Amino acid sequence: MLPGPDPDSITATELHRVVPVGDFSIAQLARTLKTTTAHVIYLLSQHPFDWSPPRFQRTQHTATRVHQWRTWYEQNHLSLQTIADREGTSLAAVRLALLRSGTQLRPAGSYPGQPRRN
């Protein structure tokens, strides 16, 4: 039993409604719900909420897409910028993901069998 108000007096719907987007603290959430930090920790363990920052969520998305990006880059000869534009992400994110996956990057403005643009 936790000290303070009954944690079941706060519903999962109410908890998720007050969880702010972006950075926040457990203490801040406890103040908003007028309860203790122990209750908030308990409630979040019972009713998980993806409160990871948007950057982490984008990283998870990148990990699921890198195989497709590699195919587009190597087989379809799309540029890094074209892939980034198509996926709504940054050129740097595509470049880094491909490098980490072991993709050999070609010089900018070229693809196999074609001279580099000037």
matplotlib code that plots the C-alpha trace (Angstrom):
import matplotlib.pyplot as plt

x = [0.0, 1.3, 1.0, -1.3, -4.4, -5.6, -3.7, -6.8, -8.6, -6.7, -7.8, -5.5, -7.4, -6.8, -3.1, -2.6, -4.6, -2.3, 1.1, 2.6, 4.3, 8.1, 10.2, 8.5, 9.3, 7.5, 7.3, 5.6, 3.1, 2.4, 1.7, -0.7, -2.6, -2.4, -0.8, 2.6, 5.5, 5.2, 1.7, 2.7, 5.5, 3.0, 0.4, 2.9, 4.0, 0.4, -0.6, 2.5, 2.9, 5.5, 6.9, 10.2, 11.3, 10.4, 14.0, 14.0, 10.8, 12.4, 15.4, 13.1, 11.5, 14.9, 15.9, 12.8, 13.4, 17.1, 16.8, 14.4, 16.6, 19.6, 17.6, 16.6, 20.1, 21.9, 19.4, 17.3, 20.2, 18.2, 20.2, 20.4, 18.4, 15.7, 15.4, 15.3, 12.6, 10.6, 10.7, 10.3, 13.6, 16.9, 19.7, 22.0, 19.7, 19.7, 23.4, 24.2, 21.8, 23.3, 26.8, 26.0, 24.4, 27.6, 26.5, 29.3, 28.3, 29.1, 30.3, 27.5, 25.8, 26.8, 25.7, 27.4, 28.0, 27.4, 30.0, 29.8, 27.8, 29.7]
y = [0.0, 3.4, 6.4, 9.2, 9.1, 5.9, 5.5, 3.9, 7.2, 8.4, 6.7, 5.7, 8.2, 11.0, 10.1, 10.1, 13.3, 15.3, 13.8, 16.7, 16.4, 16.7, 17.0, 16.8, 15.4, 12.8, 15.5, 17.9, 15.3, 14.5, 18.1, 18.3, 15.2, 16.3, 13.1, 11.7, 10.9, 7.2, 7.1, 8.6, 6.0, 3.2, 4.6, 4.8, 1.2, 0.1, 2.3, 2.7, 5.9, 6.6, 9.7, 9.5, 12.7, 13.1, 12.6, 9.1, 8.3, 9.4, 7.2, 4.2, 5.1, 5.4, 1.9, 0.4, 2.2, 1.9, -1.3, 0.4, 3.5, 1.3, -0.4, 3.0, 4.3, 1.3, -0.2, 2.7, 5.2, 7.8, 10.6, 11.0, 14.2, 12.5, 9.8, 12.4, 14.4, 11.3, 10.2, 13.6, 13.4, 15.1, 14.5, 13.9, 11.2, 9.3, 9.7, 8.5, 5.6, 4.3, 4.7, 2.8, 0.0, -0.4, 1.3, 2.6, 6.2, 7.5, 11.0, 13.6, 14.0, 10.7, 7.1, 3.9, 4.2, 7.9, 10.7, 13.0, 16.2, 19.5]
z = [0.0, -1.0, 1.4, 0.3, -1.8, -3.5, -6.8, -8.3, -7.9, -11.0, -14.2, -17.1, -19.3, -16.8, -16.4, -20.2, -20.7, -18.3, -19.5, -21.3, -24.7, -24.5, -21.3, -17.9, -14.5, -12.3, -9.6, -12.1, -13.1, -9.4, -8.7, -11.7, -10.5, -6.8, -5.7, -4.8, -7.0, -5.8, -7.1, -10.5, -10.8, -9.9, -12.3, -15.2, -14.5, -14.7, -17.6, -19.8, -21.8, -24.4, -22.9, -24.8, -26.5, -30.1, -31.1, -29.6, -31.4, -34.6, -33.9, -33.5, -36.8, -38.5, -37.3, -38.9, -42.2, -42.8, -44.9, -47.3, -47.4, -48.3, -51.1, -52.5, -52.3, -53.7, -56.2, -57.2, -57.1, -55.1, -53.5, -49.7, -50.0, -52.1, -49.5, -46.7, -48.5, -49.2, -45.5, -44.0, -42.1, -42.3, -44.7, -41.7, -40.2, -43.5, -44.0, -40.5, -40.6, -43.9, -42.7, -39.5, -41.6, -43.5, -46.7, -48.9, -49.7, -53.2, -53.9, -53.8, -57.2, -58.6, -58.8, -60.2, -63.9, -64.1, -63.9, -60.9, -61.6, -61.3]

ax = plt.figure().add_subplot(projection="3d")
ax.plot(x, y, z, "-o")
ax.set_aspect("equal")
plt.show()
